[in-house]
Amino acid sequence: MKKIKIIFAGTNKFSAIHLNELILKKFNILYVLTKPDKKFGRGKKKKYSEVKKVTLKNNLPILQPKSLHSKKIYNLLFTKKPDMMIVVSYGFIIPKNIINLFSLGCINIHTSLLPHFRGPSPIQSAILSGVKKTGITIIQINDKIDSGDILYKKSLKIKTQDTYKSLKKKLSQMGKNLLIKFLKIFLNKKIKKIKQIESQATYTKIINKKDGLINWNTNAIKIERKIRAFNPWPSSYFFIKKNIIKVWQAKVIQSTIQDIPGKIIQYNKKGIFVCTKKNLIQLIELQFPGKKKNKIKNIINSYKDLFKVGKILN
């Protein structure tokens, strides 16, 4: 296989898994681009990205610009005459002048079946929407978000118990393997580009902590999806006496009972049964402030006064 000069751009754990696979397969990585270190704590300690950790461990050259709209970065990359840029969850938009530097173009690994779920939260959005499958799409980057030509695509079934964490793990393994397979085919010039159908495009948004608040006045199916989609972050939650109670596991209970959304209908070792706009939601695993996650069957005696039948949750 032709030895190509690669610039890798990424930041989080998902990205680091792909970088590590390229290193293991001995691809020629000239530079790794990752976001600047984050400061935390009173001493303003620096927190490295997962990609930086892998980069340092393997003694690769690293760049951490605050933006790619920089002559210094452009000139540095230009002098190296790289062939390809591989972008995986980097967090910065790649400017057009940078894209044009690469003879083989810039490619991006995206965790959805494009053109569906473009944007920053494709995995969570797939679970929230209730679609039966997602996957990995490798695209040629252009100057618009996730809209470049499709180079390679593979689907993955979403199981009814999948959370954001479990689905992301599966997609990480699929993505790293698909990337290596793709590069071998691409370098042999056997890839056919497919334009995305714009009329079929859907978009996702940045997810915030406040998005995790449970609205009992929606149907139980949507609440259960939210609990899985936001596990582990930002988590789904409700309030009791201004305390955040996180919900980690729940189940939809088909029921003809119609009462005030948020009202507790039953509380036993199997869970807390709460009214929603349609059907009941059975809360199975909760987390109280300062405590570990726990099944209702293990905490039923400790918190029975908080979950009396007839109580309405916020």
C-alpha positions as CSV (number, residue, x, y, z in Angstrom):
1,M,0.0,0.0,0.0
2,K,1.2,3.5,-0.9
3,K,2.8,5.3,2.1
4,I,1.0,8.6,2.5
5,K,1.7,11.5,4.7
6,I,-1.2,12.1,7.1
7,I,-2.3,15.0,9.3
8,F,-4.7,13.7,12.0
9,A,-7.2,16.0,13.8
10,G,-9.2,14.9,16.8
11,T,-9.8,15.5,20.5
12,N,-12.0,13.0,22.5
13,K,-11.8,9.3,23.4
14,F,-13.6,8.3,20.2
15,S,-11.1,10.1,18.2
16,A,-8.1,8.7,20.2
17,I,-9.3,5.2,19.4
18,H,-9.0,5.9,15.7
19,L,-5.6,7.6,16.1
20,N,-4.3,4.6,18.0
21,E,-5.4,2.3,15.3
22,L,-3.6,4.3,12.6
23,I,-0.4,4.1,14.8
24,L,-0.8,0.4,15.3
25,K,-1.1,-0.1,11.5
26,K,2.0,2.1,11.1
27,F,0.6,4.9,9.0
28,N,2.8,7.9,8.5
29,I,1.4,10.6,10.7
30,L,3.2,13.9,10.3
31,Y,1.3,15.9,12.9
32,V,-1.6,15.5,15.3
33,L,-3.9,18.4,15.7
34,T,-6.0,18.6,18.9
35,K,-7.7,21.2,21.0
36,P,-5.7,23.3,23.5
37,D,-5.4,21.9,27.0
38,K,-8.2,22.8,29.4
39,K,-7.5,24.4,32.8
40,F,-9.2,23.1,35.9
41,G,-8.9,23.5,39.7
42,R,-7.6,26.3,41.8
43,G,-4.1,25.7,40.7
44,K,-5.2,25.9,37.1
45,K,-3.8,22.5,36.2
46,K,-4.0,21.5,32.6
47,K,-6.2,18.6,31.4
48,Y,-5.0,16.9,28.3
49,S,-7.3,15.6,25.6
50,E,-7.5,11.9,25.0
51,V,-5.9,12.4,21.6
52,K,-3.0,14.3,23.2
53,K,-2.4,11.4,25.6
54,V,-2.1,8.9,22.8
55,T,0.1,11.4,20.8
56,L,2.6,11.9,23.6
57,K,2.7,8.2,24.4
58,N,3.8,7.5,20.8
59,N,6.1,10.5,20.5
60,L,4.3,12.1,17.6
61,P,4.5,15.8,16.8
62,I,1.5,17.7,18.2
63,L,-0.2,21.0,17.4
64,Q,-2.8,22.7,19.6
65,P,-3.9,25.9,17.9
66,K,-6.9,27.8,19.2
67,S,-8.1,28.1,15.6
68,L,-7.1,26.8,12.2
69,H,-7.6,30.3,10.7
70,S,-3.9,31.0,11.2
71,K,-1.1,31.7,8.7
72,K,1.4,30.0,11.0
73,I,-0.6,26.7,10.9
74,Y,-1.2,27.0,7.2
75,N,2.5,27.6,6.4
76,L,3.6,24.8,8.7
77,L,1.3,22.3,7.0
78,F,2.1,23.6,3.5
79,T,5.9,23.0,4.0
80,K,5.2,19.4,4.9
81,K,3.3,18.7,1.7
82,P,0.8,16.3,3.4
83,D,-1.3,14.0,1.3
84,M,-4.4,13.6,3.5
85,M,-6.1,15.0,6.6
86,I,-8.2,12.6,8.7
87,V,-10.7,14.4,11.0
88,V,-12.4,12.5,13.9
89,S,-14.4,14.5,16.5
90,Y,-11.9,17.4,16.4
91,G,-14.3,20.2,17.4
92,F,-13.0,22.9,15.0
93,I,-14.3,23.6,11.5
94,I,-11.6,23.0,8.9
95,P,-11.1,26.2,6.7
96,K,-11.2,25.9,3.0
97,N,-7.6,27.0,2.5
98,I,-6.5,24.1,4.8
99,I,-8.8,21.6,3.0
100,N,-7.2,22.6,-0.3
101,L,-3.7,21.7,1.0
102,F,-4.2,18.0,0.7
103,S,-3.8,16.2,-2.6
104,L,-6.0,13.3,-1.4
105,G,-8.4,15.7,0.4
106,C,-9.7,15.8,4.0
107,I,-11.9,13.0,5.2
108,N,-14.2,12.9,8.2
109,I,-15.5,9.9,10.3
110,H,-19.1,10.7,11.3
111,T,-21.3,8.6,13.6
112,S,-24.5,8.4,11.6
113,L,-25.8,7.3,8.3
114,L,-25.5,10.6,6.5
115,P,-27.3,12.7,5.4
116,H,-29.3,11.8,8.5
117,F,-28.2,13.4,11.8
118,R,-25.6,15.9,10.7
119,G,-24.0,18.0,13.4
120,P,-22.6,17.5,17.0
121,S,-24.9,14.9,18.6
122,P,-25.7,12.1,16.0
123,I,-25.5,9.2,18.5
124,Q,-27.8,10.7,21.1
125,S,-30.2,12.0,18.3
126,A,-30.5,8.5,16.8
127,I,-31.5,7.0,20.2
128,L,-33.9,9.9,20.9
129,S,-35.6,9.6,17.5
130,G,-36.2,5.8,17.9
131,V,-34.6,4.8,14.6
132,K,-33.6,1.2,14.3
133,K,-30.1,1.6,12.9
134,T,-27.2,4.1,12.8
135,G,-23.6,3.6,11.6
136,I,-20.4,5.2,10.4
137,T,-20.1,7.4,7.3
138,I,-16.7,8.5,5.9
139,I,-17.1,11.7,3.9
140,Q,-14.9,14.0,1.9
141,I,-14.9,17.3,3.9
142,N,-16.1,20.4,2.1
143,D,-16.8,23.9,3.5
144,K,-20.2,22.9,4.9
145,I,-21.0,20.8,8.0
146,D,-21.1,17.1,7.3
147,S,-22.3,17.6,3.7
148,G,-19.4,16.3,1.7
149,D,-19.5,13.4,-0.7
150,I,-19.9,10.0,0.9
151,L,-16.9,7.7,0.4
152,Y,-17.8,4.8,2.6
153,K,-20.7,3.8,4.8
154,K,-21.7,0.9,7.1
155,S,-24.8,0.5,9.3
156,L,-25.2,-0.8,12.8
157,K,-28.4,-2.0,14.5
158,I,-29.5,0.0,17.6
159,K,-30.7,-2.4,20.3
160,T,-33.6,-1.5,22.6
161,Q,-31.3,-1.3,25.6
162,D,-28.5,0.7,23.9
163,T,-27.4,3.8,25.8
164,Y,-25.2,6.6,24.4
165,K,-22.3,5.0,26.1
166,S,-22.8,1.5,24.8
167,L,-23.6,2.7,21.2
168,K,-20.6,5.0,21.1
169,K,-18.4,2.1,22.2
170,K,-19.7,-0.1,19.3
171,L,-19.3,2.7,16.8
172,S,-15.7,3.3,18.0
173,Q,-14.8,-0.3,17.2
174,M,-16.6,-0.2,13.9
175,G,-15.1,3.2,13.0
176,K,-11.5,2.3,13.6
177,N,-11.8,-0.9,11.6
178,L,-13.7,0.8,8.8
179,L,-11.1,3.6,8.6
180,I,-8.3,1.1,7.9
181,K,-10.4,-0.8,5.4
182,F,-11.4,2.4,3.7
183,L,-7.8,3.7,3.4
184,K,-6.7,0.5,1.7
185,I,-9.5,0.7,-0.9
186,F,-9.2,4.4,-1.3
187,L,-5.4,4.3,-2.0
188,N,-6.1,1.7,-4.7
189,K,-8.5,4.2,-6.3
190,K,-11.5,1.9,-5.9
191,I,-13.8,4.3,-4.1
192,K,-16.8,5.8,-5.8
193,K,-18.0,9.1,-4.4
194,I,-21.7,9.5,-3.7
195,K,-23.3,12.9,-3.3
196,Q,-25.6,13.4,-0.3
197,I,-29.2,14.0,-1.0
198,E,-29.9,17.4,0.6
199,S,-33.6,16.9,0.8
200,Q,-33.0,14.0,3.1
201,A,-30.7,15.8,5.5
202,T,-31.5,16.1,9.2
203,Y,-29.6,18.1,11.8
204,T,-28.6,17.7,15.4
205,K,-27.9,20.3,18.1
206,I,-25.3,20.7,20.9
207,I,-26.7,19.0,24.0
208,N,-26.6,20.9,27.3
209,K,-27.1,19.9,30.9
210,K,-30.6,21.4,31.0
211,D,-31.7,19.1,28.2
212,G,-31.6,16.2,30.7
213,L,-34.6,17.5,32.7
214,I,-37.5,15.0,32.4
215,N,-40.8,16.4,31.3
216,W,-43.4,14.0,32.6
217,N,-45.9,15.6,30.2
218,T,-44.4,13.7,27.3
219,N,-45.1,10.1,26.5
220,A,-43.2,7.3,28.3
221,I,-41.5,6.1,25.2
222,K,-39.8,9.5,24.6
223,I,-38.8,9.7,28.3
224,E,-37.2,6.2,28.2
225,R,-35.3,7.1,25.0
226,K,-34.0,10.3,26.7
227,I,-32.7,8.3,29.7
228,R,-30.7,6.0,27.4
229,A,-29.6,8.8,25.0
230,F,-28.2,10.9,27.9
231,N,-26.5,8.1,29.7
232,P,-23.8,8.9,30.9
233,W,-24.0,12.6,29.9
234,P,-25.7,14.9,30.6
235,S,-27.9,12.3,32.4
236,S,-31.7,12.5,32.7
237,Y,-33.0,13.8,36.0
238,F,-35.9,15.3,38.0
239,F,-36.1,17.3,41.2
240,I,-37.1,16.5,44.8
241,K,-36.9,19.4,47.2
242,K,-34.4,21.1,44.9
243,N,-32.2,18.0,44.8
244,I,-31.3,16.5,41.4
245,I,-32.3,12.8,41.2
246,K,-30.7,11.2,38.2
247,V,-32.4,8.3,36.3
248,W,-30.1,5.7,34.8
249,Q,-32.6,3.0,33.9
250,A,-36.3,2.9,33.1
251,K,-38.9,0.9,31.3
252,V,-42.1,1.8,29.4
253,I,-45.2,0.2,30.9
254,Q,-48.2,0.0,28.6
255,S,-51.2,1.3,30.6
256,T,-54.7,2.9,30.1
257,I,-54.3,4.8,33.4
258,Q,-54.7,8.5,32.8
259,D,-53.7,10.9,35.6
260,I,-51.6,13.9,36.3
261,P,-48.2,13.6,34.6
262,G,-45.5,13.0,37.2
263,K,-47.9,11.4,39.7
264,I,-46.6,8.2,41.4
265,I,-49.1,5.4,40.8
266,Q,-47.1,2.6,42.5
267,Y,-43.8,2.2,44.4
268,N,-42.4,-1.3,45.1
269,K,-39.2,-3.3,44.8
270,K,-39.6,-3.4,41.0
271,G,-39.5,0.4,40.6
272,I,-41.4,3.7,40.9
273,F,-44.3,3.8,38.4
274,V,-45.0,7.3,37.2
275,C,-47.7,8.7,35.0
276,T,-46.8,10.4,31.8
277,K,-48.8,11.9,28.9
278,K,-49.2,8.4,27.6
279,N,-48.4,5.1,29.5
280,L,-46.4,4.7,32.6
281,I,-42.7,4.9,33.1
282,Q,-41.1,2.5,35.5
283,L,-38.0,4.0,37.2
284,I,-35.6,1.2,38.0
285,E,-32.2,2.8,38.8
286,L,-31.7,6.2,40.4
287,Q,-28.8,8.2,41.8
288,F,-29.2,10.6,44.7
289,P,-26.8,13.6,45.3
290,G,-23.5,12.3,46.8
291,K,-24.6,8.7,46.4
292,K,-23.8,5.9,43.9
293,K,-26.3,4.6,41.3
294,N,-28.7,2.1,42.8
295,K,-31.6,-0.1,41.9
296,I,-34.9,0.8,43.5
297,K,-35.1,-2.7,45.1
298,N,-32.0,-1.8,47.1
299,I,-33.1,1.6,48.3
300,I,-36.9,1.1,48.7
301,N,-36.8,1.4,52.5
302,S,-34.3,4.3,52.6
303,Y,-36.4,6.7,50.5
304,K,-40.0,5.4,50.8
305,D,-41.1,8.8,52.3
306,L,-40.0,10.6,49.1
307,F,-41.9,8.4,46.8
308,K,-45.3,7.9,48.4
309,V,-48.2,6.9,46.1
310,G,-50.0,10.0,44.9
311,K,-46.9,12.3,45.1
312,I,-46.3,14.4,42.0
313,L,-42.7,14.6,40.8
314,N,-41.3,17.9,39.4
